[in-house]
Amino acid sequence: MSTVFFTGRQEHFFRPLTHGDRECCAAVLRSLHDRVHGPNADYSQALTRELVLVVIQQVLADPRYRASALGAGRTATAEDERDYASELLRKLKEHGWIEDYKDPIDLKPTLKMTRAGKQIAQALSDLDNSRSRTRQRNMRSAKKALAAFLASQDVDELLDAYDFASRVVQDLQDDIEYFRALIGSLTREALEQKVAWSEFNDFIEKRFAREYAVRLVADSAERHRGQIVEQLELVRALDATARAAADANLLQRAAWLEGECGSRSPTLWLADRIEGMVEAACSLKLPMLRSEMSNYVRRFTSLLRQALSLDYGAESPLGRTMGWLKERPDEQRADLLDALAGRLATAEVRLVGAGVRWTVREREAEHAPLAPLVYDEASRLEAAMRRAEAEAFALSDEEVLAGLLAQMRDGRLALSQLPVHDALGALRVLHAVGAARSQEGRRWLAARRRLATFETDWFVADDYELEVDRSAAKAPASP
């Protein structure tokens, strides 16, 4: 029995999505679906009026939706946001997206998404399928369902495998449409004299590297197809008793199979249909997907070459020349073009062969003769001073650990208790935690941060407590 959809409150169901703020309304519906029915939904919290208003205001915080909802170029107050959220909630209730609901446990008035509102909001949320859909999801699900049927003889698993296999072609078709949309976006950007650098880089670094490249190699459809075909052969090899029991259960669970199979075994018919759909996906849709991917990369490469070789901007010399030509009368335009043709007539254009390689000749630099090195007392003294300055602030972890362990009388010591009388003492304190957490220090000490800080004449630092590990066999010797 068919039902009439556009009746009652649903007579103008899509009216909230026909105004200027339709992008904001669609974002609100996606957020509501994710909040109530999404993977991160909080089922312990009821959908109240205040919660819906909070969701709408969170969407309004995005500048993309705020401009369409509250008007671009004007400052909106918190009261304006509250009024818009209340008005949008009223529209969603009036046109059948949200309805009033009383909790049967405590009878408190709440809200819930209608059945139609939930389905359409889910469709809007699923359009951004990069968040939730995994590689070859339906292909892998069909394989797992067939394995479960072979293990348990549960006909529901075989029906699930048929359902998943029917979506395999659509998965690849969605990917094909995605690449066609990318090509269309590149074309629009080119017409606006822009190259979509950010979109291309985002696709290469995120979508292609993490999803499509792996899908075509490690998680390819061909590998799953081979495993599914092997499982289907095992299904066809079931003995007569097991197949008859499965056929009876299938006709009981899915009455529509009787009209589809005719006199054939429903089990064999489902196996043939699953194999046919998987074969169609791999032999037809997968080559189309690869072709669309190649077309996208080739299209962007062509636009990139044009952008690097030619500059058609209004401020470029060529753009200024074209603008000047458009403003000149026909006589002057013809004279200029004739003069250009005369200049270009003597030019010769050749294509560089594939075997030609341009090389850069390195010029031999003429080096002046070096003066002989002179070693005197002043140069030796300067070198010694530089070595001393470099080594003055260089402390090894072993030296710092030996000094710390020598001062631990009861096995505990705080950094604030270490003496800081000179620069060397300050350096020991500053390097103490790093030495305790080094590979050698973890054998003897454990460092724990305290809530307090301490101050010296040179610095202010967080205080740490150092404790000796009692299981240590022998501490490093003190220098």
Disulfide bonds with the S-S distance in Angstrom:
none
